[in-house]
């Protein structure tokens, strides 16, 4: 198997694993704060083993400033998961995951605000399409019955913003091994949420530990290792395309496991957001190509 094929297999596996995390979160029966704590703790154990196996601890020593950025990124990453897991029960796994994939547009907005980057006409068009999709999802449920739903959508949006902040911070950490960045961030998350963590009752919730271990070891440690392995082997365009397996699997899992099919409006909004994100990630151009000077 060549490097590209292996990278594709790693990316597909990582995204399919990510798409099932919502089911494990719901089935565990734990509060979002406890869930994120155990995810960070077990995930950190797996990432520490990965760092040791890859010789990461003997690589370039981070500077004091880099340590500070990693700690700040850990806060953003933990809060991102905390809000996303809270959104599952308010809206649904499928809706929260799709709304969460407004991350590329959050990154664009932060780039404009913080670094003075310019957005292209095509980028503005994809941003407009994503906004239309968000409006469709928000209006899918109205009235008193939709109050919790709207809260869930807002939580997922806030989660996407925090993930974008964590990604911006990661961009500042050039030269720091990515496995070390994740390890530090997970340790920060565990330390931050330790006061609110609860230990599942082995007699009343014997299955909870299995779910928590799976989320920490598989959905965090293994998934991150596979993802970084794929990123090193694949072109950016293919990584962007394969990343949309994550929301697709989440929508399917939510439908099959919890009987939560998307309504017509939700499906239309989800399609608009995912299409816009794909266009942004893959560099698709909107409108005619500029005429060549002759």
C-alpha positions as a printed Julia matrix, in Angstrom:
294×3 Matrix{Float64}:
   0.0    0.0     0.0
   1.49   3.34   -1.06
   1.57   6.45    1.15
  -1.46   8.09   -0.51
  -3.64   5.01   -0.15
  -2.59   4.54    3.46
  -3.26   8.2     4.19
  -6.71   7.95    2.61
  -7.52   4.9     4.72
  -6.34   6.71    7.86
  -8.41   9.81    7.05
 -11.57   7.82    6.27
 -11.18   5.83    9.49
 -10.59   8.98   11.55
 -13.68  10.72   10.16
 -15.9    7.66   10.63
 -14.72   7.4    14.24
 -15.47  11.1    14.76
 -18.97  10.7    13.33
 -19.91   8.18   16.03
 -18.77  10.2    19.06
 -22.25  11.67   19.61
 -23.76   8.22   20.13
 -21.15   7.36   22.78
 -21.65  10.71   24.52
 -25.43  10.21   24.76
 -25.18   6.55   25.76
 -22.7    7.27   28.55
 -25.33   9.25   30.46
 -22.66  11.6    31.83
 -22.83  15.38   32.12
 -20.9   17.32   29.46
 -18.32  18.49   32.02
 -17.66  14.94   33.25
 -17.58  13.64   29.69
 -15.0   16.18   28.57
 -12.87  15.59   31.68
 -12.66  11.84   31.12
 -12.15  12.34   27.39
  -9.21  14.62   28.09
  -7.75  12.35   30.78
  -7.96   9.07   28.84
  -7.04  10.8    25.6
  -3.96  12.32   27.23
  -2.83   8.86   28.37
  -3.05   7.55   24.79
  -1.34  10.65   23.35
   1.47  10.35   25.92
   2.12   6.8    24.71
   2.03   8.02   21.1
   4.5   10.82   21.88
   6.82   8.36   23.61
   6.62   5.85   20.74
   7.29   8.55   18.13
  10.15  10.08   20.1
   8.33  13.4    20.39
   9.6   14.1    23.9
  13.15  14.3    22.59
  12.34  16.74   19.8
  12.45  20.54   19.79
  11.76  22.03   23.23
   8.89  24.58   23.13
   9.67  28.14   24.2
   7.87  29.84   27.07
   5.63  31.66   24.59
   4.77  28.4    22.84
   3.86  26.81   26.17
   1.54  29.74   26.8
  -0.17  29.34   23.43
  -0.59  25.59   23.99
  -2.19  26.21   27.38
  -4.58  28.77   25.87
  -5.39  26.36   23.05
  -6.18  23.68   25.63
  -8.76  25.94   27.26
 -10.37  26.65   23.87
 -10.38  22.96   22.89
 -11.94  21.78   26.17
 -14.61  24.5    26.1
 -15.31  23.64   22.47
 -16.1   20.03   23.39
 -18.08  21.12   26.43
 -20.4   23.28   24.29
 -20.68  20.73   21.48
 -21.66  17.9    23.83
 -24.19  20.21   25.49
 -25.68  20.98   22.07
 -26.44  17.29   21.39
 -29.24  17.17   23.93
 -30.69  20.55   22.99
 -30.88  20.17   19.2
 -29.67  16.78   17.96
 -26.39  15.08   17.12
 -26.93  15.63   13.4
 -27.88  19.31   13.61
 -25.16  20.14   16.14
 -22.51  18.42   14.01
 -23.57  20.19   10.82
 -23.66  23.6    12.53
 -20.25  22.78   14.05
 -18.92  22.57   10.49
 -19.21  26.31   10.09
 -15.63  26.25   11.45
 -14.01  27.19    8.09
 -15.99  30.43    8.04
 -15.09  31.19   11.63
 -11.44  30.78   10.63
 -11.91  33.15    7.7
 -13.56  35.72    9.95
 -10.78  35.48   12.54
  -8.2   35.83    9.79
  -9.86  39.03    8.6
 -10.24  40.48   12.1
  -6.91  39.47   13.6
  -4.52  39.34   10.67
  -6.06  41.7     8.14
  -6.49  38.91    5.6
  -8.7   39.61    2.6
 -11.61  37.41    1.56
 -12.08  36.65   -2.13
 -15.35  37.06   -4.01
 -15.76  33.29   -4.08
 -15.1   33.1    -0.35
 -17.76  35.73    0.28
 -20.18  33.78   -1.88
 -19.59  30.54    0.02
 -19.98  32.46    3.28
 -23.34  33.78    2.05
 -24.49  30.28    1.14
 -23.53  29.0     4.59
 -25.48  31.86    6.17
 -28.56  30.89    4.15
 -28.12  27.3     5.33
 -27.87  28.49    8.94
 -31.09  30.48    8.54
 -32.87  27.38    7.23
 -31.69  25.32   10.2
 -32.6   28.02   12.72
 -36.12  28.42   11.29
 -36.7   24.67   11.16
 -38.22  24.78   14.64
 -40.04  27.8    16.02
 -42.22  28.59   19.03
 -41.9   27.27   22.57
 -41.03  23.77   21.37
 -38.06  25.17   19.49
 -36.48  27.17   22.33
 -34.13  24.38   23.38
 -33.42  23.68   19.73
 -32.25  27.25   19.16
 -30.1   27.03   22.29
 -28.51  23.89   20.84
 -27.78  25.65   17.55
 -26.19  28.58   19.39
 -24.09  26.22   21.52
 -22.84  24.46   18.38
 -21.99  27.83   16.79
 -20.06  28.89   19.89
 -18.29  25.53   19.87
 -17.25  26.06   16.24
 -15.85  29.48   17.13
 -13.77  28.04   19.96
 -12.46  25.3    17.68
 -11.48  27.97   15.15
  -9.63  29.83   17.91
  -7.8   26.62   18.85
  -6.87  26.16   15.18
  -5.59  29.74   14.9
  -3.45  29.14   17.98
  -2.12  25.89   16.5
  -1.0   27.84   13.41
   1.2   29.95   15.66
   2.97  26.84   16.97
   5.07  26.15   13.88
   7.79  23.61   14.62
   6.08  22.11   17.69
   5.16  18.44   17.11
   1.36  18.22   16.73
   1.1   15.18   19.02
   2.75  17.22   21.79
   0.32  20.11   21.2
  -2.66  17.77   21.58
  -1.17  16.11   24.68
  -0.66  19.46   26.42
  -4.14  20.65   25.43
  -5.76  17.48   26.77
  -3.9   17.79   30.07
  -5.07  21.4    30.33
  -8.66  20.3    29.69
  -8.48  17.58   32.34
  -7.01  19.97   34.93
  -9.58  22.65   34.11
 -12.63  20.39   34.4
 -11.45  18.19   37.29
 -13.51  20.09   39.94
 -16.75  19.31   38.05
 -15.97  15.72   37.07
 -17.99  12.87   38.51
 -16.94   9.25   38.89
 -19.59   6.92   37.41
 -21.14   4.47   39.85
 -19.88   1.01   38.91
 -23.08  -0.62   40.21
 -25.62   1.79   38.72
 -23.69   2.65   35.52
 -21.32  -0.24   34.78
 -21.39   0.5    31.04
 -20.44   4.17   31.49
 -16.74   3.38   31.92
 -16.7    1.49   28.63
 -18.14   4.51   26.82
 -15.75   6.93   28.55
 -12.71   4.78   27.8
 -13.77   4.43   24.17
 -14.24   8.18   23.73
 -10.89   8.93   25.35
  -8.81   6.18   23.76
 -10.5    5.77   20.37
 -12.32   9.04   19.59
  -9.48  11.19   20.94
  -6.15   9.35   21.06
  -6.5    6.96   18.12
  -8.47   9.4    15.98
  -5.9   12.17   16.48
  -3.04   9.81   15.62
  -4.79   8.64   12.44
  -5.69  12.23   11.49
  -2.13  13.52   11.85
  -0.82  10.52    9.95
  -3.23  11.27    7.11
  -2.39  14.98    7.06
   1.28  14.13    6.51
   0.51  11.93    3.49
  -2.4   13.61    1.66
  -2.84  16.83   -0.32
  -4.94  19.51    1.37
  -7.78  19.23   -1.16
  -8.25  15.52   -0.48
  -8.12  16.07    3.3
 -10.84  18.72    2.95
 -13.02  16.44    0.84
 -12.71  13.43    3.14
 -13.44  15.55    6.24
 -17.1   15.7     5.2
 -17.46  12.04    6.07
 -17.65  13.22    9.71
 -21.02  15.04    9.48
 -22.36  12.45    7.02
 -21.69   9.62    9.48
 -23.09  11.69   12.38
 -26.34  12.34   10.47
 -26.65   8.62    9.66
 -25.95   7.57   13.26
 -28.48  10.05   14.65
 -31.11   8.75   12.25
 -30.49   5.02   12.77
 -29.74   5.05   16.51
 -32.12   7.73   17.76
 -34.7    7.99   14.96
 -33.84  11.65   14.34
 -34.09  12.13   10.56
 -33.52  15.65    9.32
 -36.61  17.58    8.28
 -36.79  19.06    4.79
 -35.66  22.49    6.04
 -32.88  20.99    8.16
 -31.68  18.86    5.25
 -31.65  21.86    2.93
 -29.75  23.94    5.49
 -27.28  21.12    6.16
 -26.67  20.66    2.43
 -26.07  24.41    1.99
 -23.59  24.57    4.9
 -21.67  21.47    3.86
 -21.58  22.54    0.21
 -20.3   25.98    1.21
 -17.68  24.47    3.53
 -16.57  22.1     0.77
 -16.3   24.99   -1.68
 -14.26  27.0     0.82
 -11.96  24.09    1.78
 -11.41  22.86   -1.76
 -11.06  26.28   -3.36
 -14.02  25.96   -5.7
 -14.57  29.14   -7.67
 -17.95  30.84   -7.91
 -18.81  32.66  -11.12
 -16.98  32.73  -14.43
 -13.22  32.62  -14.64
 -11.59  35.98  -15.31
 -10.9   36.61  -18.97
  -7.31  36.21  -20.09
  -5.58  39.28  -21.43
  -4.55  38.87  -25.04
